[in-house]
Amino acid sequence: MAADRKENDAEHSWHLALMTLVLAEYADEPIDTGKVLALVVLHDLVEIYAGDTFLYDTAASADQEEREQQAADKLFALLPPDQGDHFRSLWDEFEARITPEARFAKAMDRLQPLLLNYGNRGGTWRAPGVTEEDVLVRKSVIKDASADLWAYAQELIHTGAANGWVPRSGTQD
């Protein structure tokens, strides 16, 4: 991904699907890879109506859950009831992270932009107010699915901070 443009939802979902196939062996619990693929493909559909909320935007995050719930109600109601109910239950599962598959899908969703930011020498980590601690906190759900991937993520975050791509906590550029 070029540093001078944002990825679109299709690219994001495709990346998550490939990452799921490649990294499934690092899941701490047995997972159904097919189900994880369904979760990662569906998880951002609600952004059609709710919009995309930048992970580090605390103001926009305040009503994110409400906006996304309303968007899910509207979106999944467009489908025949059996499909709408099935896809809504998958979306709800992803959001709640109640299964090993949902935890792994969420981990992929948090790891993928971390990899892009690292590869772009900071990318969105350079947004005003974002610190190393913010990135660690927001990405910590990775540990709920894979200790190995969380250790790798932390290494990348710390290296990014050491390289000046994200300010150390308590400092600003």
C-alpha positions as CSV (number, residue, x, y, z in Angstrom):
1,M,0.0,0.0,0.0
2,A,1.4,3.4,-1.0
3,A,2.0,5.7,1.9
4,D,0.3,8.5,0.0
5,R,-3.2,6.9,-0.2
6,K,-5.6,5.2,2.1
7,E,-6.6,1.6,1.5
8,N,-10.3,1.0,0.6
9,D,-12.6,-1.5,2.4
10,A,-12.2,-4.1,-0.4
11,E,-8.4,-4.1,-0.1
12,H,-8.7,-4.3,3.7
13,S,-11.1,-7.3,3.6
14,W,-8.9,-9.0,1.0
15,H,-5.8,-8.5,3.2
16,L,-7.6,-9.9,6.2
17,A,-8.8,-12.9,4.3
18,L,-5.2,-13.7,3.1
19,M,-3.8,-13.0,6.5
20,T,-6.3,-15.4,8.0
21,L,-5.2,-18.2,5.6
22,V,-1.5,-17.5,6.3
23,L,-1.6,-16.8,10.0
24,A,-4.3,-19.3,11.2
25,E,-1.6,-21.6,12.6
26,Y,-0.7,-18.9,15.2
27,A,-4.2,-18.9,16.8
28,D,-3.9,-19.9,20.5
29,E,-7.2,-21.9,20.2
30,P,-8.4,-24.2,17.4
31,I,-10.4,-22.1,14.8
32,D,-12.6,-22.8,11.9
33,T,-10.7,-20.9,9.2
34,G,-13.8,-20.8,6.9
35,K,-15.8,-19.1,9.7
36,V,-13.0,-16.6,10.3
37,L,-13.0,-15.8,6.6
38,A,-16.7,-15.1,6.7
39,L,-16.2,-12.8,9.7
40,V,-13.4,-10.8,8.2
41,V,-15.3,-10.3,4.9
42,L,-18.5,-9.2,6.7
43,H,-17.2,-7.1,9.6
44,D,-16.9,-3.7,7.8
45,L,-20.1,-3.9,5.7
46,V,-21.9,-1.6,8.2
47,E,-19.5,1.2,7.2
48,I,-21.7,1.5,4.1
49,Y,-24.1,3.4,6.4
50,A,-22.1,4.1,9.5
51,G,-18.9,5.4,7.9
52,D,-15.4,4.4,8.9
53,T,-14.3,5.5,12.3
54,F,-10.5,6.1,12.6
55,L,-9.2,3.9,15.4
56,Y,-7.5,6.8,17.3
57,D,-10.4,9.3,17.0
58,T,-11.9,9.3,20.5
59,A,-14.6,11.8,19.6
60,A,-15.9,9.8,16.7
61,S,-15.6,6.6,18.7
62,A,-18.1,8.0,21.3
63,D,-21.1,7.1,19.2
64,Q,-19.5,4.5,16.9
65,E,-21.3,1.5,18.5
66,E,-24.7,3.2,18.2
67,R,-24.1,4.2,14.5
68,E,-22.9,0.7,13.6
69,Q,-25.8,-1.0,15.3
70,Q,-28.3,1.2,13.4
71,A,-26.4,0.6,10.2
72,A,-26.4,-3.2,10.8
73,D,-30.2,-3.1,11.4
74,K,-30.7,-1.2,8.1
75,L,-28.2,-3.2,6.1
76,F,-29.1,-6.8,7.1
77,A,-32.8,-6.1,6.8
78,L,-32.2,-5.6,3.0
79,L,-31.5,-9.4,2.7
80,P,-34.0,-12.2,2.7
81,P,-34.7,-13.0,6.4
82,D,-32.6,-16.2,6.6
83,Q,-29.5,-14.5,5.1
84,G,-30.1,-11.3,7.0
85,D,-30.3,-13.2,10.3
86,H,-27.2,-15.3,9.5
87,F,-25.0,-12.4,8.4
88,R,-26.2,-10.3,11.3
89,S,-25.3,-13.1,13.8
90,L,-21.8,-13.3,12.2
91,W,-21.4,-9.5,12.5
92,D,-22.6,-9.6,16.1
93,E,-20.2,-12.4,16.9
94,F,-17.3,-10.4,15.4
95,E,-18.2,-7.4,17.5
96,A,-18.6,-9.3,20.7
97,R,-15.5,-11.5,20.2
98,I,-17.3,-14.4,22.0
99,T,-15.7,-17.2,20.0
100,P,-12.2,-18.2,19.1
101,E,-13.0,-17.3,15.5
102,A,-14.2,-13.9,16.3
103,R,-11.2,-13.2,18.5
104,F,-8.9,-14.2,15.7
105,A,-10.8,-12.2,13.1
106,K,-10.6,-9.1,15.4
107,A,-6.8,-9.8,15.8
108,M,-6.4,-9.8,12.0
109,D,-8.4,-6.6,11.8
110,R,-6.0,-4.9,14.3
111,L,-2.8,-6.5,13.0
112,Q,-3.3,-5.6,9.3
113,P,-3.3,-1.8,9.6
114,L,-0.4,-2.1,12.1
115,L,1.6,-3.9,9.4
116,L,0.7,-1.2,6.9
117,N,1.7,1.6,9.3
118,Y,4.9,-0.1,10.1
119,G,5.7,-0.6,6.4
120,N,4.8,3.1,5.7
121,R,7.1,4.3,8.5
122,G,4.3,5.4,10.7
123,G,1.4,6.0,8.4
124,T,-1.6,6.9,10.5
125,W,0.4,6.6,13.7
126,R,1.6,10.1,12.7
127,A,-1.9,11.5,13.3
128,P,-1.9,14.3,16.0
129,G,-2.1,13.0,19.5
130,V,-1.4,9.3,18.7
131,T,1.3,7.8,20.9
132,E,3.1,4.5,21.3
133,E,0.9,3.7,24.3
134,D,-2.3,4.5,22.3
135,V,-1.2,2.0,19.6
136,L,-0.4,-0.6,22.2
137,V,-3.8,-0.2,23.9
138,R,-5.8,-0.2,20.7
139,K,-3.9,-3.2,19.3
140,S,-4.0,-5.2,22.5
141,V,-7.0,-7.3,21.4
142,I,-4.5,-9.3,19.3
143,K,-3.3,-11.0,22.5
144,D,-6.8,-12.4,23.0
145,A,-6.2,-14.6,19.9
146,S,-2.5,-15.2,19.6
147,A,0.3,-14.7,22.1
148,D,2.9,-15.0,19.2
149,L,1.2,-12.4,17.0
150,W,0.8,-10.1,20.0
151,A,4.6,-10.4,20.8
152,Y,5.3,-9.6,17.1
153,A,2.9,-6.7,17.1
154,Q,4.5,-5.2,20.2
155,E,8.0,-5.5,18.7
156,L,6.8,-3.6,15.6
157,I,5.2,-0.9,17.7
158,H,8.2,-0.5,19.9
159,T,10.5,-0.4,16.8
160,G,8.3,2.2,15.2
161,A,8.5,4.3,18.3
162,A,12.3,3.9,18.5
163,N,12.5,5.0,14.8
164,G,10.4,8.1,15.6
165,W,7.4,6.9,13.5
166,V,5.0,7.2,16.5
167,P,5.8,9.4,19.6
168,R,6.7,7.7,22.8
169,S,4.0,8.0,25.4
170,G,4.0,11.4,27.0
171,T,5.8,13.1,24.1
172,Q,4.6,14.9,21.1
173,D,6.4,15.9,17.9
